[in-house]
Amino acid sequence: MQEAVMATARPTPVAVNRALAQAGTHLATWRRLQQLTSDQVADRAGVSRTTLHRLESGAGASLENTLRVARALGVMDLLVASIDPYNSDVGRLRADEELPQRVRRPAQPRRRTGAEG
């Protein structure tokens, strides 16, 4: 039998908790603006009402479930566009560059030992 390897849980950074709460509030506001119940949105999104409540309360949800709810509210394209790197100053400056397929750490310079000297 294989034992499940559990990753050590790291505390969620304050900025991430703040963003979760803010995103949840925004999604709940979109729902209310459209006069939709949580049951209606959960059903349209294909998620449980509990998942929707966790998302709206800032407790978080998977990215897939977040996008499902955003799609049910008609704002998925806005959410996806908001993270488009080419809508940023850096992205626009580097838009013509060919991006590498992978990014690797730069090689560390070798330290000289007393014997090499």
Backbone torsions as a table, in degrees:
resi	resn	phi	psi	omega
1	MET	NA	143.5	175.8
2	GLN	-94.4	138.0	176.5
3	GLU	-89.4	140.1	178.0
4	ALA	-71.8	131.1	177.7
5	VAL	-91.9	119.6	-178.6
6	MET	-97.7	128.2	177.1
7	ALA	-75.4	145.9	176.8
8	THR	-71.9	124.3	-178.7
9	ALA	-73.5	132.4	176.6
10	ARG	-102.4	145.9	177.9
11	PRO	-64.0	144.7	179.5
12	THR	-73.6	128.2	179.1
13	PRO	-60.0	148.0	-178.5
14	VAL	-55.5	-43.3	-178.8
15	ALA	-62.5	-35.9	178.8
16	VAL	-70.2	-42.8	176.2
17	ASN	-59.7	-41.0	179.3
18	ARG	-63.9	-42.5	179.8
19	ALA	-67.2	-38.4	176.7
20	LEU	-60.5	-44.7	-180.0
21	ALA	-64.8	-42.9	-179.0
22	GLN	-66.6	-44.3	178.6
23	ALA	-63.0	-41.7	178.1
24	GLY	-61.6	-43.2	177.7
25	THR	-62.0	-41.9	179.7
26	HIS	-63.5	-44.0	179.9
27	LEU	-65.0	-40.7	177.6
28	ALA	-63.1	-38.0	178.4
29	THR	-66.5	-42.3	175.6
30	TRP	-57.6	-42.7	-179.5
31	ARG	-62.1	-46.1	-178.7
32	ARG	-68.2	-38.3	177.6
33	LEU	-58.9	-33.5	-179.8
34	GLN	-90.5	4.7	179.0
35	GLN	53.3	47.3	178.2
36	LEU	-108.3	141.9	175.8
37	THR	-80.4	162.5	177.3
38	SER	-64.6	-33.9	176.6
39	ASP	-62.9	-41.6	179.7
40	GLN	-63.4	-46.4	-177.9
41	VAL	-67.9	-43.3	178.8
42	ALA	-59.3	-42.9	179.5
43	ASP	-64.4	-46.4	179.9
44	ARG	-64.1	-34.4	-178.1
45	ALA	-82.9	-16.4	-177.8
46	GLY	74.7	31.3	177.4
47	VAL	-124.3	166.3	177.7
48	SER	-76.9	159.8	176.7
49	ARG	-63.9	-32.8	177.5
50	THR	-63.8	-42.6	177.9
51	THR	-62.6	-43.8	178.3
52	LEU	-61.8	-43.2	179.7
53	HIS	-62.7	-42.8	177.9
54	ARG	-60.1	-43.0	-179.4
55	LEU	-65.1	-48.4	-178.1
56	GLU	-67.8	-27.0	-178.6
57	SER	-87.8	-3.6	177.8
58	GLY	89.9	8.3	179.0
59	ALA	-78.7	-14.3	176.7
60	GLY	94.9	164.5	177.6
61	ALA	-161.6	168.7	178.6
62	SER	-65.4	159.7	177.7
63	LEU	-60.9	-39.7	179.1
64	GLU	-60.1	-46.7	-179.1
65	ASN	-67.8	-34.5	175.8
66	THR	-62.2	-44.6	179.0
67	LEU	-68.0	-35.1	176.9
68	ARG	-61.1	-44.8	179.6
69	VAL	-67.0	-43.7	178.8
70	ALA	-60.4	-38.9	178.1
71	ARG	-64.9	-42.8	179.6
72	ALA	-62.7	-28.3	179.4
73	LEU	-91.7	-3.6	178.9
74	GLY	79.1	19.8	-178.1
75	VAL	-121.2	12.6	-178.8
76	MET	-60.1	-42.8	-179.4
77	ASP	-62.5	-36.2	176.6
78	LEU	-64.0	-42.6	-179.2
79	LEU	-64.7	-46.7	-179.7
80	VAL	-65.2	-41.8	179.4
81	ALA	-64.3	-29.4	-177.7
82	SER	-67.1	-19.6	178.4
83	ILE	-107.4	11.9	176.8
84	ASP	-65.4	116.5	-177.0
85	PRO	-63.5	-24.6	-178.7
86	TYR	-80.6	-1.4	171.9
87	ASN	-93.3	8.0	179.3
88	SER	-107.4	162.7	177.8
89	ASP	-59.5	-45.9	-179.8
90	VAL	-63.5	-43.8	-179.9
91	GLY	-61.9	-41.3	178.9
92	ARG	-67.6	-37.4	179.2
93	LEU	-66.4	-34.2	-175.5
94	ARG	-103.6	12.5	-174.7
95	ALA	-60.2	-30.3	-177.7
96	ASP	-87.4	-8.7	-179.3
97	GLU	-79.1	148.8	173.6
98	GLU	-85.1	121.3	-177.8
99	LEU	-81.2	144.2	178.2
100	PRO	-68.9	154.3	176.3
101	GLN	-70.4	-34.9	179.1
102	ARG	-134.9	152.8	174.6
103	VAL	-117.5	124.3	-179.6
104	ARG	-115.4	156.3	174.4
105	ARG	-64.3	144.2	175.4
106	PRO	-66.1	147.4	179.6
107	ALA	-64.4	138.0	177.8
108	GLN	-79.5	135.6	177.8
109	PRO	-65.1	142.3	-180.0
110	ARG	-72.6	137.5	177.4
111	ARG	-85.9	141.4	179.7
112	ARG	-84.7	138.1	175.0
113	THR	-99.1	167.8	-178.5
114	GLY	-62.1	-27.6	-177.5
115	ALA	-74.2	-23.6	-175.8
116	GLU	-81.7	-25.1	-169.5
117	GLY	-38.5	NA	NA
